[in-house]
Amino acid sequence: MFSATCVAPVNMALVKYWGKRNEELILPINDSISMTLDANEMSAKTTVAASESFKQNRMWLNGEVVPFEENARLMRCLEGVQRLALANGDIKFPLSWKLHIASYNNFPTAAGLASSAAGYACLVYTLARLYEIPMNEQLTTIARQGSGSACRSLHGGFVQWHRGAADDGSDSFAEQLVTAEHWPNMHMLILVVNDARKKTGSTKGMQLAVKTSTLIQHRAKEIVPRRIKELRTAIQERDFKAFAEITMKDSNQLHAIALDTYPPCVYMNDVSHAIVNFVHDYNESVGSVQAAYTFDAGPNGCIYVQAENVPRLLAAIQVAFPNDAQQSVEYLKGIPVPPVELSKVATNGSAGHVNPKNMLKYIIHTKIGEGPRQLSDEKSLLIDGLPLLK
Ligand code: DP6
């Protein structure tokens, strides 16, 4: 039996991917840029084992059996990596050997945080390690076919996914713009919003948008190319103000397009809008742009903030969004934050507005991170080809 175990990070887009020009190959209508998050707080971990004795391909996700060969996206990733392995030559076991795959997310999927990006990136990266294929650009074109945003999770730091022009998708790949060391104090507070409503997933939402929104083509052709250029410069220059403005405007535009979809897709809720108001008021009250929100296809608010500004921002959030569990480790997850005297927290103006209690489920404090990595065999999630009970 041969096996490999790896972890891969989540990424959060700044200029969003929204809309496909080819559904099957997952080719986007516009470029996107994301930041990779530290795998310590949120990541997928996957073991892939190949053995002559396995009768069939099998997969477990968070301990539950999931379909394998019926999953077209999964099969496309597997076939893509196997094609690369063949081209590489020198394979240490036959490609006909069946696989057992176990994968876990170290964060609750119920929180509605993007798990497919980390999951597919981890799958492709682990398969590549198993078949001994070195990390290369082509792997990102394969992960893209699992879930579009997954291609960006194969790199650390800031990453651009190029839409490409070729019909076969060969030039629609993810490129690392800068490593995490370039802007090491870039942190994020994820405000997980209490919300039980069922949502239109990203795949369906963007499909409908391409079909019915009259704004989406204008965004893809006119707005995004300009924003990509400006954001690349802001990242190069570590210009937080420019970075923040582009990020917040692009999040707002994604949700404007969701509303311009017919019937409309509503991802943000009242709490999300309260977070938006809070961030603008906070920036005004501290006299400079220190926080930038972004929202994916759900109500949770992700706030970019530089490390030195985290304690004060967090304290202001605690005042504006009071919670009964405020001081518990279950409520404040991730990197610890030194406490701040409440008297030092800016609450002048409307940043002092206090929302009703318990609107947030919990907060995760994380930061910019590296790309996927392989773990030692002792960290395997499979024993004799069967998943470990966790
Ligand atoms: C709002 O990558 O989940 O997070 O390609 O259909 O699997 P599929 O969609 P997915 O879409 C992510 C959309 C987004 C924005 C982004 O990550 O750029």
Boltz pocket constraint, residues with backbone or C-beta under 6 A from the ligand:
constraints:
  - pocket:
      binder: B
      contacts: [[A, 11], [A, 12], [A, 13], [A, 15], [A, 16], [A, 17], [A, 18], [A, 26], [A, 32], [A, 114], [A, 116], [A, 144], [A, 146], [A, 147], [A, 148], [A, 149], [A, 150], [A, 202], [A, 203], [A, 204], [A, 295], [A, 296], [A, 297]]
      max_distance: 6.0
